[in-house]
Amino acid sequence: MHEGFGPAIRLAVLTVSDTRTKETDKSGQRILELAAGAGLGIAEYTLCTDDAEAIHSIVAGWLLKPGIDAILTTGGTGIARRDVTLEAVRPLFEKEIDGFGELFRYLSFAEDIGTKAVLSRAAAGTSGEKAIFVLPGSTGAVTLGMNRIILPEIRHILHELTKHR
């Protein structure tokens, strides 16, 4: 339990994919599984296609909901034409957490991706008292981002965002 966040930090999870369903969404399910294992709650979980307006609308709506502390997206972070998650979400950042993407790419490079890590556009930022994490769509990337960065730091990040209360 973390002071100021009740029994659990509550996450909203968005999977961005033109082909996945809740039944086939291994990356989204992995986020839910790792979050539950860390004692975090899930306030929302949905999927949408690689459509910038839809992505932006869902995340912007979640930013207005008081029962959500952090938003995680998975998918649409590459360099292909249909990869628009970062373009849809970045305008919602009040502050970008540059170190998240830098560390994510470093860990990806060091662990097994090698120089292909330069293609990752994983990012994070804040909006009001909420944190937003934009993760790649692979299960390995989600596992790395959750285990190595998000889960160890989420309480500290949210503390920093809310300590002025």
N, C-alpha and C positions, 0 to 999 in steps of 0.2 A: 504494500500500500504506500502511496506517495501523498504527502500532505498537499491538500488543495485539489486532488483528483479523485477522492473517494476510493472505493474499492479497486477500481481499475481505470487506467487510461483507456479512453474509447477511441477506436480507429474507424475510419471509413476506408474501404478498399475498392478501387476501380481497376478492372482489367480492360485494357484497350486491345481489341482484336476483331478482325473481320471474320474469323473462322471459329473462335472458341465459344463454347456454351458453359454454363455452370458445371455441367457434368464433365467436360473435357478441359476445364481451366486448371491445369496443374499448378501454374504459378500463383494464381489467386488463392487457390486452396492451400498452397504452401505458406503464404503469408498468414492466412487464418490459423493454420496449425501452429506455426512458430509464435504468433501473437498469443494464442491461448496458452501455450506452454510457458510463456513468460508472464502470465497473469494479466494480459491486456484484454480489454473487451472489444467486441466488434459491434459498432453502432449501425453500420451500413456495409453492404457488399453488393456490387452490381457490375455488369459488363456493358460496354458500348463499342461500336465500330470505330475505326480509325477516322473519325470525323471531328475536326477541330472545334466546331460549334457545339457538338454534343458533349465532348470532353470538357470544354470550358464551362458549359452550363451546369453539368453535374458537380464539378469541383466548386464552382462559385456558389451553388446552392448549399453544399455541405459546409462551406465557410460561414454561412449564416446560421447554422444549426448549433445551439448551445451544447448538445450532448455529444459533440465530436471534438476531440483534442488534437488529432493528427489525421492527415489524409495520405494514403499511399496509392500510387498508381503503378501499374505494371504493364509494359508493352508500349510500342510506338516511339521508342527512343533512339532508333538507329538513324541511318542517313538515307533510307529509301524514300521515294516520293510520298508514300502513304504514312510515313512516320511523322506524326504531327503532335504528339502528346506534349512535348516541351513547348512548342509554339502556342499551344492552347492553354497551358498552365502557367508559364513564366509571367505573363502579364498580371497574374493574380498575386505574385510575390511582392511583398513590401520590402523584404530583404532577402537576398540570395545567400545561401550557406555554401559558398564556393568550395570550402574544404570537403564537403560531402562528395561532390563529383570527382574532385582531385583524388581523394583517398579511395573512392570506389574504383576508379580506373587504375590506380597504383596496385591495389589488392588484386584486381582482375589480372593485370599484367603479371604480377608475381606468382599468383596461384596456378594459373594454367592457360589463360587466354593468350598471353604473349602480346605481341604488338597489335593484334586485333583490338585490344582495349581502347585504342585511340578512336575507334568508331562509336564507342558508347557515349551517349549524351545524358547519362544519369545525372540528376540534379536534385537540389533541395532548396527550400526557402521557407519564409514565414509570412503569415498574413494575420494581423492582429495577434491573438494568443494561440494560434494554431500553427503547427508545423506541416509542411507538405514535402513528400518524398516522391520523386519520379524515377522509377526503376525500370530496367530493361524487362523484356517479357520472358526470358528463359528462367527455368526453375533454378538453375545454378546461380544465375545473377541475383535472383530474389533471395536465395538462401544466403549467399555471401553478404548482400546488403543488409539483410535482417540480422544475421548472427554477428557480423563483424563491426557494424556501424550503428544501425538503428536501435536494436535492442539494448546494447550497452549505453547508448547516449540519450534515448528518448526522454527519460525522466529529467535528466539535466537540461536538455533543450527546453522542455516545457516549463521547468522551474524558472529558467531565464526569461521565458516569455511572460510569465505570470507573477514574478516576484514583486512587481509594482503594486499589486492589489492591496 
